[in-house]
């Protein structure tokens, strides 16, 4: 069900260079959110900036003192809209549309004894942390032994949520483009190094991933090479967010209908797609 609500900002603070954590009280919304779905935020009161901005939820937190559920997002300041959002303070209001899109399909018991990899690039950690939290609630404690979190970032300063993942009890491997922490290189290179060392898996590994398009494209190549199965979440600037404007389409394979390709809307049909479903174009 789609809701349009007022979000009351409880906290909006910087946690890394150009990276912020926002906590908001959005009455009645928390119970309807699924990992991988997104919220469409209207940044200002006027029509400047005109378009809403999409943000993935990374956590639902109980507010101390009253038990209300806060919805938490992390975001990076990369343009005018997110710059304005970073200047919002406690007590201000935001207009929120959501939850939008289709989230991750967590197949739970279908992953029993299978290696499970969560692969995040940059702010792609947000929906994957939400997913990891859900995994803990819906599986037995020994499920975690099969899960590895791979997180990549340009540098150590922009690595976020690593401590939170560690507190959940998952194994974590890190990469930075400049080598300032963990493996020097891209996160998919880190993943491939692990796959090469392991060589043989009793059961086909399953991957959940979110990050920049070049990372997802590289992951698709690995999926074909190492027989990986799974789901990816695609991040893209959107117009309406509900599938009407067709401003965020992506080309996908359509072998079922005997056609080479068709188009799907990231906001409505995604943002989560099957691995190797998207036809990546330069």
N, C-alpha and C positions, 0 to 999 in steps of 0.2 A: 504494500500500500504506500502511496506517495503522500508526503506531508509537506506543507509550507508552514514554517514556524519561526518564532523569534528566538534567537540564541542569546543568552545572557553570558557575557564573557566573565569568567571567574579568574582566569590567569592567562597572560600572554607574555612570555618571557623568552629571551634569547638563550639558547643552550649550546650553540656553536657558532663559528663565523657565518653570518647570514642565515642561520637556521634557528627557527622559533618553535616553541611548543605552546599551543593554545588549548585551554580547557574551557568548555562552555556548558552551561545548563540549558538543555533543550528538552523541555518537558514532554514526555510521552514518546520520545524517539528511540531511546537507547535499546529497548526491547525488540525493535524491528530491524536492527542493523545486522548485516552478515559480513564477515571478513571478505574484503575485496570490493564491496560496494563503496560508493562515494557520496559526499555531500556537495551541493552546489551553493556556494556562498555569494551573496550580494555584498560587495565590499563597502559601498557608500550609500548615503541616503539619496543622492542624485543619480543621474544617468551617466556620470563620468567617474569611473570607468563604466562603460555600458554593459559589458558581458559579466556574468557570474564567473567565479573561479571554482574548478573542481578540486576537492581535497579528500584523500583517503583517511579513514579513521584508523588510529593505531591502538586505541585503548578505551575501555569504558571503566570509569573509576568511581567508587563510592565517595561522595563528598563527606568529609568529616563533620560530625555534629548533627547533620539532619538526614543522612542516608540517601540523599538524592544522587542520581547517577549522572556523572559528568562525561561528556564525550570529548575525547582528546585527539588532536591532530598535530602533526609536525609538518612544517613547510619551510621551504627555502626562498629567500627573497631573490627573485630573478627578473622582476619587471615592476611596472608602476603599481599594478594591483596588489601584489604581495608586499610591496613597500608600504602602501597605505595600510594594509592589514597589520603589518608589524608595529604600526604606531597606535593601534587600538589599545585601550586600557580597560582594566577591571570595571565592570558595571555598564559598559557600552553594549549596544545591541547589534546583532547581525541578523539579516533575513536569510533563512536556510531552506533549501529545497532538497528533500531526500526521504529515505535512502534511494539512490539511483543506481541503475545498472545491475548486472548479474555478478554475484560474488563467486568466490572459490567454492567448488563442489568438493567438500571434504568427505572422501569415501570411507573414512574410518576403518572398520574391520577389514575392508578390502585391501588395506595396506599392511596387514599383519605380516611381520617378518620381512617386509620389503624395505630396502634402503630408501629413505625419504630425504630429499635435499630441498632446502629453502634457499633460493639464490636471489640476493637483493643487491641492486645497484643504486647508490645515492638514497633519495627519499623513498625508493622502493621498499625500504625496510618497514615502512608504516603498515601497509595491509598484511605483510607477512608476520609482523609481531602479533597483530590481532589474530591471525590464523594460528600461530603457535600457541597462543593463550587458549584458543578454542580446542586445539588438539589435546592439551593437558586435561581439560574438563571432560572430554568425550572419549578418552582412551585410558587404558590401564597404565600404571606407572612405568612398566617395562617397555612401553612403546617408544619412550625417549631415546633408548639405546640405539635405535635404528635411524635416528634423525640427526642430520648435520646442517648447521646454518652457515651459509657462505655469504659474507657481506663485503662489498667493494665500495671504495670511495676515492675521490681524487687525492686526499691526504688524511693524516691522522686526526686533524682538527675537525673534519667534517664527518667522521665516523660517529654515528649516533645509535642509541639503543643497544649497544653491545653489552653494557652492564645489565640492562633489563633482560636480554636474552639469556645471559649467564645466570641470572637469578631464577629463571624458569627451569634451569637445569639442563639446557641443551649444549651439545658440543658445538663450538664455533670456530670457523676459520676466517681470517681477515685478509684483505688485500687492499693496497693503496697504489694509485698510479705512480706516485713518486717514491714508494718504498719506505715512507716514514713510519709505517707500522705494518707488520705482517708481510705477506708476499708482495714483492714489487711487480706490479702489472695489473691487468684487468681481472675481474672476479671470475669470468669464464675461463681464463687461463689457469687460475687457481683450481677451479673445478676440474678442468681437464687433467691437470697434474695428479689430482686425487684419483680420477678414473683410470689413468695410466698405471698408477702404482697398485691399484686394487685388481685390475685386469679382468677378473671374473666375478660375477655376482650370481648367487644361486637363483635370485628372483630379479626381474626387471626393475631397475630403480625408477622411482616416481619423483618428479620435480614440480615444485611450485615456485614461480619466479615473478619478480616485478622490478622494473628498472628502465633505463633509457632504451630507445629502439635499437641502437647498435648493439647493446648487450643482449637483447632478446633475439636479435638476428643471429648473433654468435652462438647463443644457446640452442637455437633451432638446428644449427649445423652440428653441434655436439650431439643433439638428440638423434639425428640420423646416423652419426658415426658410432655412437655407443648404445644405441637402442634404448634411449630414455623415453619414458612416458610422462605425461603431466599436463600442467596448466600454466599459462602466463597471463599477467595482467598488464595491459597496454595503457600508457599514460600519454594523453594528448590534449591540447587546448580545445575546448568545446564551445559551441554557441548556446543552444537551448538546453542541452543536457538530457532531453527526453526523447530524442529521435526524430524530431520534426524538421529541423533545418538541414539535415544531411551534411553538416559541416565537419564531421569527424569520421568519415567512412574509411574503411581499410579493405584492401583486396584480399579475399580468402579463397581457398580451394573449394571447388564444388563438384568433386568427382561423383557424388551420389546421383546427380542429375545429368551426368554425361557432359557437363560443361567444364571448360578449363578454369573458370573463375567467376566469382560474383563479388558483390560488395556487402559489407555489414557495417552497422553503425557502432562505433566504440562505446558510446554512451548508453545505448539501448540494448544491443545484442551482446556487448562486452560489459565492462572492460576486460573480463576474463575470457580467454579463448583456449582451445586445446593447443598443445605444443605442436608445431609444424602445420597448423591450420592457416596461418597468415602467409601471404605471398609478399615478402619484403622487397621493396623497390628502392633504388638509389635516389 
